[in-house]
């Protein structure tokens, strides 16, 4: 994972968790000033709006690392952080689905169950992500590697002068193919 991807996942996760916890506390943790009040606290609608605004950035950030980090580590059998990473990743779907459904469902019983499912899946996500960060840092510290293998592995091919180009691995495969055809 690149530094940008790592920071994107961590910051969007933290912002979504904090705004969600603040909204949860404002809605369910405080008593309304008046018995017929619609909101428990004047900041409750703002906390909900902040949570709804930052949550899609979390979905985007996790989507950004889904193939290059999550799927790659599943496919190659990386053991360090597997359980915590999968717990966080797999809880994302119910968390997102219930989060969207909470905004559309009006039936009281369904809404109550969706809120419970959303809070539980969100807690699993946050605990899984924090555990994954701690386990991954510990594994890197033990192995003496400062980053993930794709961050630290030297490229077999030289880079061009264009910073937008990045490593040119495809050129090496192409050259080997050309050399093999010429040898025939």
Beta strands, then each sheet from edge to edge (+ up, - down):
end
